[in-house]
Amino acid sequence: MISTIIIGFIIGILAKFLYPGGQRLGIIMTTLLGIGGSVLASWVGQTMGWYAIGQPAGWIASTLGAMGILAIFASLRK
């Protein structure tokens, strides 16, 4: 559980760094962004047949998933 939180935080930071524009999110929202990106990337990967059931997404896919969530969040915020 703690490793999920730490990895989610790192992925959230990567997504915020790579996403254009300044997103002002706190530590908890950044962590939830990273965890959500990982879950989204795993679900899409399993649906497309890229990952086996129960296999987690990789760092790149998780970061892209988090960036997708961040894009949706930014568009809803406006």
Phi and psi restraints in degrees (range 20) as a CNS / XPLOR table:
assign (resid 1 and name C) (resid 2 and name N)
       (resid 2 and name CA) (resid 2 and name C) 1.0 -68.0 20.0 2
assign (resid 2 and name N) (resid 2 and name CA)
       (resid 2 and name C) (resid 3 and name N) 1.0 -36.7 20.0 2
assign (resid 2 and name C) (resid 3 and name N)
       (resid 3 and name CA) (resid 3 and name C) 1.0 -66.2 20.0 2
assign (resid 3 and name N) (resid 3 and name CA)
       (resid 3 and name C) (resid 4 and name N) 1.0 -35.5 20.0 2
assign (resid 3 and name C) (resid 4 and name N)
       (resid 4 and name CA) (resid 4 and name C) 1.0 -62.6 20.0 2
assign (resid 4 and name N) (resid 4 and name CA)
       (resid 4 and name C) (resid 5 and name N) 1.0 -42.1 20.0 2
assign (resid 4 and name C) (resid 5 and name N)
       (resid 5 and name CA) (resid 5 and name C) 1.0 -66.2 20.0 2
assign (resid 5 and name N) (resid 5 and name CA)
       (resid 5 and name C) (resid 6 and name N) 1.0 -44.1 20.0 2
assign (resid 5 and name C) (resid 6 and name N)
       (resid 6 and name CA) (resid 6 and name C) 1.0 -65.5 20.0 2
assign (resid 6 and name N) (resid 6 and name CA)
       (resid 6 and name C) (resid 7 and name N) 1.0 -46.1 20.0 2
assign (resid 6 and name C) (resid 7 and name N)
       (resid 7 and name CA) (resid 7 and name C) 1.0 -65.7 20.0 2
assign (resid 7 and name N) (resid 7 and name CA)
       (resid 7 and name C) (resid 8 and name N) 1.0 -40.0 20.0 2
assign (resid 7 and name C) (resid 8 and name N)
       (resid 8 and name CA) (resid 8 and name C) 1.0 -60.3 20.0 2
assign (resid 8 and name N) (resid 8 and name CA)
       (resid 8 and name C) (resid 9 and name N) 1.0 -40.3 20.0 2
assign (resid 8 and name C) (resid 9 and name N)
       (resid 9 and name CA) (resid 9 and name C) 1.0 -63.8 20.0 2
assign (resid 9 and name N) (resid 9 and name CA)
       (resid 9 and name C) (resid 10 and name N) 1.0 -43.6 20.0 2
assign (resid 9 and name C) (resid 10 and name N)
       (resid 10 and name CA) (resid 10 and name C) 1.0 -64.0 20.0 2
assign (resid 10 and name N) (resid 10 and name CA)
       (resid 10 and name C) (resid 11 and name N) 1.0 -43.9 20.0 2
assign (resid 10 and name C) (resid 11 and name N)
       (resid 11 and name CA) (resid 11 and name C) 1.0 -65.6 20.0 2
assign (resid 11 and name N) (resid 11 and name CA)
       (resid 11 and name C) (resid 12 and name N) 1.0 -39.2 20.0 2
assign (resid 11 and name C) (resid 12 and name N)
       (resid 12 and name CA) (resid 12 and name C) 1.0 -61.3 20.0 2
assign (resid 12 and name N) (resid 12 and name CA)
       (resid 12 and name C) (resid 13 and name N) 1.0 -41.3 20.0 2
assign (resid 12 and name C) (resid 13 and name N)
       (resid 13 and name CA) (resid 13 and name C) 1.0 -64.4 20.0 2
assign (resid 13 and name N) (resid 13 and name CA)
       (resid 13 and name C) (resid 14 and name N) 1.0 -43.7 20.0 2
assign (resid 13 and name C) (resid 14 and name N)
       (resid 14 and name CA) (resid 14 and name C) 1.0 -60.6 20.0 2
assign (resid 14 and name N) (resid 14 and name CA)
       (resid 14 and name C) (resid 15 and name N) 1.0 -44.0 20.0 2
assign (resid 14 and name C) (resid 15 and name N)
       (resid 15 and name CA) (resid 15 and name C) 1.0 -63.6 20.0 2
assign (resid 15 and name N) (resid 15 and name CA)
       (resid 15 and name C) (resid 16 and name N) 1.0 -43.1 20.0 2
assign (resid 15 and name C) (resid 16 and name N)
       (resid 16 and name CA) (resid 16 and name C) 1.0 -64.9 20.0 2
assign (resid 16 and name N) (resid 16 and name CA)
       (resid 16 and name C) (resid 17 and name N) 1.0 -36.4 20.0 2
assign (resid 16 and name C) (resid 17 and name N)
       (resid 17 and name CA) (resid 17 and name C) 1.0 -68.6 20.0 2
assign (resid 17 and name N) (resid 17 and name CA)
       (resid 17 and name C) (resid 18 and name N) 1.0 -41.3 20.0 2
assign (resid 17 and name C) (resid 18 and name N)
       (resid 18 and name CA) (resid 18 and name C) 1.0 -83.0 20.0 2
assign (resid 18 and name N) (resid 18 and name CA)
       (resid 18 and name C) (resid 19 and name N) 1.0 -23.0 20.0 2
assign (resid 18 and name C) (resid 19 and name N)
       (resid 19 and name CA) (resid 19 and name C) 1.0 -77.2 20.0 2
assign (resid 19 and name N) (resid 19 and name CA)
       (resid 19 and name C) (resid 20 and name N) 1.0 129.9 20.0 2
assign (resid 19 and name C) (resid 20 and name N)
       (resid 20 and name CA) (resid 20 and name C) 1.0 -68.2 20.0 2
assign (resid 20 and name N) (resid 20 and name CA)
       (resid 20 and name C) (resid 21 and name N) 1.0 145.5 20.0 2
assign (resid 20 and name C) (resid 21 and name N)
       (resid 21 and name CA) (resid 21 and name C) 1.0 92.5 20.0 2
assign (resid 21 and name N) (resid 21 and name CA)
       (resid 21 and name C) (resid 22 and name N) 1.0 160.4 20.0 2
assign (resid 21 and name C) (resid 22 and name N)
       (resid 22 and name CA) (resid 22 and name C) 1.0 -93.0 20.0 2
assign (resid 22 and name N) (resid 22 and name CA)
       (resid 22 and name C) (resid 23 and name N) 1.0 118.2 20.0 2
assign (resid 22 and name C) (resid 23 and name N)
       (resid 23 and name CA) (resid 23 and name C) 1.0 -105.9 20.0 2
assign (resid 23 and name N) (resid 23 and name CA)
       (resid 23 and name C) (resid 24 and name N) 1.0 122.7 20.0 2
assign (resid 23 and name C) (resid 24 and name N)
       (resid 24 and name CA) (resid 24 and name C) 1.0 -99.0 20.0 2
assign (resid 24 and name N) (resid 24 and name CA)
       (resid 24 and name C) (resid 25 and name N) 1.0 90.9 20.0 2
assign (resid 24 and name C) (resid 25 and name N)
       (resid 25 and name CA) (resid 25 and name C) 1.0 -119.7 20.0 2
assign (resid 25 and name N) (resid 25 and name CA)
       (resid 25 and name C) (resid 26 and name N) 1.0 145.5 20.0 2
assign (resid 25 and name C) (resid 26 and name N)
       (resid 26 and name CA) (resid 26 and name C) 1.0 -80.1 20.0 2
assign (resid 26 and name N) (resid 26 and name CA)
       (resid 26 and name C) (resid 27 and name N) 1.0 -176.6 20.0 2
assign (resid 26 and name C) (resid 27 and name N)
       (resid 27 and name CA) (resid 27 and name C) 1.0 -63.8 20.0 2
assign (resid 27 and name N) (resid 27 and name CA)
       (resid 27 and name C) (resid 28 and name N) 1.0 -43.1 20.0 2
assign (resid 27 and name C) (resid 28 and name N)
       (resid 28 and name CA) (resid 28 and name C) 1.0 -66.8 20.0 2
assign (resid 28 and name N) (resid 28 and name CA)
       (resid 28 and name C) (resid 29 and name N) 1.0 -44.5 20.0 2
assign (resid 28 and name C) (resid 29 and name N)
       (resid 29 and name CA) (resid 29 and name C) 1.0 -66.4 20.0 2
assign (resid 29 and name N) (resid 29 and name CA)
       (resid 29 and name C) (resid 30 and name N) 1.0 -36.0 20.0 2
assign (resid 29 and name C) (resid 30 and name N)
       (resid 30 and name CA) (resid 30 and name C) 1.0 -64.2 20.0 2
assign (resid 30 and name N) (resid 30 and name CA)
       (resid 30 and name C) (resid 31 and name N) 1.0 -42.3 20.0 2
assign (resid 30 and name C) (resid 31 and name N)
       (resid 31 and name CA) (resid 31 and name C) 1.0 -65.2 20.0 2
assign (resid 31 and name N) (resid 31 and name CA)
       (resid 31 and name C) (resid 32 and name N) 1.0 -44.3 20.0 2
assign (resid 31 and name C) (resid 32 and name N)
       (resid 32 and name CA) (resid 32 and name C) 1.0 -65.2 20.0 2
assign (resid 32 and name N) (resid 32 and name CA)
       (resid 32 and name C) (resid 33 and name N) 1.0 -34.2 20.0 2
assign (resid 32 and name C) (resid 33 and name N)
       (resid 33 and name CA) (resid 33 and name C) 1.0 -61.7 20.0 2
assign (resid 33 and name N) (resid 33 and name CA)
       (resid 33 and name C) (resid 34 and name N) 1.0 -46.6 20.0 2
assign (resid 33 and name C) (resid 34 and name N)
       (resid 34 and name CA) (resid 34 and name C) 1.0 -65.3 20.0 2
assign (resid 34 and name N) (resid 34 and name CA)
       (resid 34 and name C) (resid 35 and name N) 1.0 -42.5 20.0 2
assign (resid 34 and name C) (resid 35 and name N)
       (resid 35 and name CA) (resid 35 and name C) 1.0 -65.4 20.0 2
assign (resid 35 and name N) (resid 35 and name CA)
       (resid 35 and name C) (resid 36 and name N) 1.0 -43.2 20.0 2
assign (resid 35 and name C) (resid 36 and name N)
       (resid 36 and name CA) (resid 36 and name C) 1.0 -62.9 20.0 2
assign (resid 36 and name N) (resid 36 and name CA)
       (resid 36 and name C) (resid 37 and name N) 1.0 -38.9 20.0 2
assign (resid 36 and name C) (resid 37 and name N)
       (resid 37 and name CA) (resid 37 and name C) 1.0 -63.3 20.0 2
assign (resid 37 and name N) (resid 37 and name CA)
       (resid 37 and name C) (resid 38 and name N) 1.0 -38.9 20.0 2
assign (resid 37 and name C) (resid 38 and name N)
       (resid 38 and name CA) (resid 38 and name C) 1.0 -66.6 20.0 2
assign (resid 38 and name N) (resid 38 and name CA)
       (resid 38 and name C) (resid 39 and name N) 1.0 -43.1 20.0 2
assign (resid 38 and name C) (resid 39 and name N)
       (resid 39 and name CA) (resid 39 and name C) 1.0 -63.9 20.0 2
assign (resid 39 and name N) (resid 39 and name CA)
       (resid 39 and name C) (resid 40 and name N) 1.0 -44.3 20.0 2
assign (resid 39 and name C) (resid 40 and name N)
       (resid 40 and name CA) (resid 40 and name C) 1.0 -62.6 20.0 2
assign (resid 40 and name N) (resid 40 and name CA)
       (resid 40 and name C) (resid 41 and name N) 1.0 -45.9 20.0 2
assign (resid 40 and name C) (resid 41 and name N)
       (resid 41 and name CA) (resid 41 and name C) 1.0 -64.4 20.0 2
assign (resid 41 and name N) (resid 41 and name CA)
       (resid 41 and name C) (resid 42 and name N) 1.0 -38.4 20.0 2
assign (resid 41 and name C) (resid 42 and name N)
       (resid 42 and name CA) (resid 42 and name C) 1.0 -65.4 20.0 2
assign (resid 42 and name N) (resid 42 and name CA)
       (resid 42 and name C) (resid 43 and name N) 1.0 -43.1 20.0 2
assign (resid 42 and name C) (resid 43 and name N)
       (resid 43 and name CA) (resid 43 and name C) 1.0 -64.6 20.0 2
assign (resid 43 and name N) (resid 43 and name CA)
       (resid 43 and name C) (resid 44 and name N) 1.0 -46.0 20.0 2
assign (resid 43 and name C) (resid 44 and name N)
       (resid 44 and name CA) (resid 44 and name C) 1.0 -63.9 20.0 2
assign (resid 44 and name N) (resid 44 and name CA)
       (resid 44 and name C) (resid 45 and name N) 1.0 -43.1 20.0 2
assign (resid 44 and name C) (resid 45 and name N)
       (resid 45 and name CA) (resid 45 and name C) 1.0 -63.3 20.0 2
assign (resid 45 and name N) (resid 45 and name CA)
       (resid 45 and name C) (resid 46 and name N) 1.0 -39.5 20.0 2
assign (resid 45 and name C) (resid 46 and name N)
       (resid 46 and name CA) (resid 46 and name C) 1.0 -70.6 20.0 2
assign (resid 46 and name N) (resid 46 and name CA)
       (resid 46 and name C) (resid 47 and name N) 1.0 -36.8 20.0 2
assign (resid 46 and name C) (resid 47 and name N)
       (resid 47 and name CA) (resid 47 and name C) 1.0 -66.8 20.0 2
assign (resid 47 and name N) (resid 47 and name CA)
       (resid 47 and name C) (resid 48 and name N) 1.0 -38.7 20.0 2
assign (resid 47 and name C) (resid 48 and name N)
       (resid 48 and name CA) (resid 48 and name C) 1.0 -82.3 20.0 2
assign (resid 48 and name N) (resid 48 and name CA)
       (resid 48 and name C) (resid 49 and name N) 1.0 -9.2 20.0 2
assign (resid 48 and name C) (resid 49 and name N)
       (resid 49 and name CA) (resid 49 and name C) 1.0 87.8 20.0 2
assign (resid 49 and name N) (resid 49 and name CA)
       (resid 49 and name C) (resid 50 and name N) 1.0 12.3 20.0 2
assign (resid 49 and name C) (resid 50 and name N)
       (resid 50 and name CA) (resid 50 and name C) 1.0 -79.3 20.0 2
assign (resid 50 and name N) (resid 50 and name CA)
       (resid 50 and name C) (resid 51 and name N) 1.0 -31.8 20.0 2
assign (resid 50 and name C) (resid 51 and name N)
       (resid 51 and name CA) (resid 51 and name C) 1.0 -122.3 20.0 2
assign (resid 51 and name N) (resid 51 and name CA)
       (resid 51 and name C) (resid 52 and name N) 1.0 148.1 20.0 2
assign (resid 51 and name C) (resid 52 and name N)
       (resid 52 and name CA) (resid 52 and name C) 1.0 -78.3 20.0 2
assign (resid 52 and name N) (resid 52 and name CA)
       (resid 52 and name C) (resid 53 and name N) 1.0 161.5 20.0 2
assign (resid 52 and name C) (resid 53 and name N)
       (resid 53 and name CA) (resid 53 and name C) 1.0 -60.5 20.0 2
assign (resid 53 and name N) (resid 53 and name CA)
       (resid 53 and name C) (resid 54 and name N) 1.0 129.5 20.0 2
assign (resid 53 and name C) (resid 54 and name N)
       (resid 54 and name CA) (resid 54 and name C) 1.0 88.1 20.0 2
assign (resid 54 and name N) (resid 54 and name CA)
       (resid 54 and name C) (resid 55 and name N) 1.0 -6.8 20.0 2
assign (resid 54 and name C) (resid 55 and name N)
       (resid 55 and name CA) (resid 55 and name C) 1.0 -88.4 20.0 2
assign (resid 55 and name N) (resid 55 and name CA)
       (resid 55 and name C) (resid 56 and name N) 1.0 125.4 20.0 2
assign (resid 55 and name C) (resid 56 and name N)
       (resid 56 and name CA) (resid 56 and name C) 1.0 -75.6 20.0 2
assign (resid 56 and name N) (resid 56 and name CA)
       (resid 56 and name C) (resid 57 and name N) 1.0 158.3 20.0 2
assign (resid 56 and name C) (resid 57 and name N)
       (resid 57 and name CA) (resid 57 and name C) 1.0 -73.2 20.0 2
assign (resid 57 and name N) (resid 57 and name CA)
       (resid 57 and name C) (resid 58 and name N) 1.0 158.4 20.0 2
assign (resid 57 and name C) (resid 58 and name N)
       (resid 58 and name CA) (resid 58 and name C) 1.0 -81.6 20.0 2
assign (resid 58 and name N) (resid 58 and name CA)
       (resid 58 and name C) (resid 59 and name N) 1.0 179.1 20.0 2
assign (resid 58 and name C) (resid 59 and name N)
       (resid 59 and name CA) (resid 59 and name C) 1.0 -63.2 20.0 2
assign (resid 59 and name N) (resid 59 and name CA)
       (resid 59 and name C) (resid 60 and name N) 1.0 -44.2 20.0 2
assign (resid 59 and name C) (resid 60 and name N)
       (resid 60 and name CA) (resid 60 and name C) 1.0 -66.6 20.0 2
assign (resid 60 and name N) (resid 60 and name CA)
       (resid 60 and name C) (resid 61 and name N) 1.0 -47.5 20.0 2
assign (resid 60 and name C) (resid 61 and name N)
       (resid 61 and name CA) (resid 61 and name C) 1.0 -63.0 20.0 2
assign (resid 61 and name N) (resid 61 and name CA)
       (resid 61 and name C) (resid 62 and name N) 1.0 -39.8 20.0 2
assign (resid 61 and name C) (resid 62 and name N)
       (resid 62 and name CA) (resid 62 and name C) 1.0 -65.0 20.0 2
assign (resid 62 and name N) (resid 62 and name CA)
       (resid 62 and name C) (resid 63 and name N) 1.0 -40.6 20.0 2
assign (resid 62 and name C) (resid 63 and name N)
       (resid 63 and name CA) (resid 63 and name C) 1.0 -65.9 20.0 2
assign (resid 63 and name N) (resid 63 and name CA)
       (resid 63 and name C) (resid 64 and name N) 1.0 -41.0 20.0 2
assign (resid 63 and name C) (resid 64 and name N)
       (resid 64 and name CA) (resid 64 and name C) 1.0 -64.8 20.0 2
assign (resid 64 and name N) (resid 64 and name CA)
       (resid 64 and name C) (resid 65 and name N) 1.0 -39.1 20.0 2
assign (resid 64 and name C) (resid 65 and name N)
       (resid 65 and name CA) (resid 65 and name C) 1.0 -62.2 20.0 2
assign (resid 65 and name N) (resid 65 and name CA)
       (resid 65 and name C) (resid 66 and name N) 1.0 -42.3 20.0 2
assign (resid 65 and name C) (resid 66 and name N)
       (resid 66 and name CA) (resid 66 and name C) 1.0 -66.2 20.0 2
assign (resid 66 and name N) (resid 66 and name CA)
       (resid 66 and name C) (resid 67 and name N) 1.0 -36.6 20.0 2
assign (resid 66 and name C) (resid 67 and name N)
       (resid 67 and name CA) (resid 67 and name C) 1.0 -66.7 20.0 2
assign (resid 67 and name N) (resid 67 and name CA)
       (resid 67 and name C) (resid 68 and name N) 1.0 -35.7 20.0 2
assign (resid 67 and name C) (resid 68 and name N)
       (resid 68 and name CA) (resid 68 and name C) 1.0 -63.4 20.0 2
assign (resid 68 and name N) (resid 68 and name CA)
       (resid 68 and name C) (resid 69 and name N) 1.0 -44.7 20.0 2
assign (resid 68 and name C) (resid 69 and name N)
       (resid 69 and name CA) (resid 69 and name C) 1.0 -63.8 20.0 2
assign (resid 69 and name N) (resid 69 and name CA)
       (resid 69 and name C) (resid 70 and name N) 1.0 -39.7 20.0 2
assign (resid 69 and name C) (resid 70 and name N)
       (resid 70 and name CA) (resid 70 and name C) 1.0 -64.1 20.0 2
assign (resid 70 and name N) (resid 70 and name CA)
       (resid 70 and name C) (resid 71 and name N) 1.0 -38.1 20.0 2
assign (resid 70 and name C) (resid 71 and name N)
       (resid 71 and name CA) (resid 71 and name C) 1.0 -64.4 20.0 2
assign (resid 71 and name N) (resid 71 and name CA)
       (resid 71 and name C) (resid 72 and name N) 1.0 -42.3 20.0 2
assign (resid 71 and name C) (resid 72 and name N)
       (resid 72 and name CA) (resid 72 and name C) 1.0 -65.0 20.0 2
assign (resid 72 and name N) (resid 72 and name CA)
       (resid 72 and name C) (resid 73 and name N) 1.0 -43.8 20.0 2
assign (resid 72 and name C) (resid 73 and name N)
       (resid 73 and name CA) (resid 73 and name C) 1.0 -60.4 20.0 2
assign (resid 73 and name N) (resid 73 and name CA)
       (resid 73 and name C) (resid 74 and name N) 1.0 -42.3 20.0 2
assign (resid 73 and name C) (resid 74 and name N)
       (resid 74 and name CA) (resid 74 and name C) 1.0 -67.1 20.0 2
assign (resid 74 and name N) (resid 74 and name CA)
       (resid 74 and name C) (resid 75 and name N) 1.0 -37.6 20.0 2
assign (resid 74 and name C) (resid 75 and name N)
       (resid 75 and name CA) (resid 75 and name C) 1.0 -72.2 20.0 2
assign (resid 75 and name N) (resid 75 and name CA)
       (resid 75 and name C) (resid 76 and name N) 1.0 -33.0 20.0 2
assign (resid 75 and name C) (resid 76 and name N)
       (resid 76 and name CA) (resid 76 and name C) 1.0 -73.3 20.0 2
assign (resid 76 and name N) (resid 76 and name CA)
       (resid 76 and name C) (resid 77 and name N) 1.0 -28.4 20.0 2
assign (resid 76 and name C) (resid 77 and name N)
       (resid 77 and name CA) (resid 77 and name C) 1.0 -71.0 20.0 2
assign (resid 77 and name N) (resid 77 and name CA)
       (resid 77 and name C) (resid 78 and name N) 1.0 -27.3 20.0 2
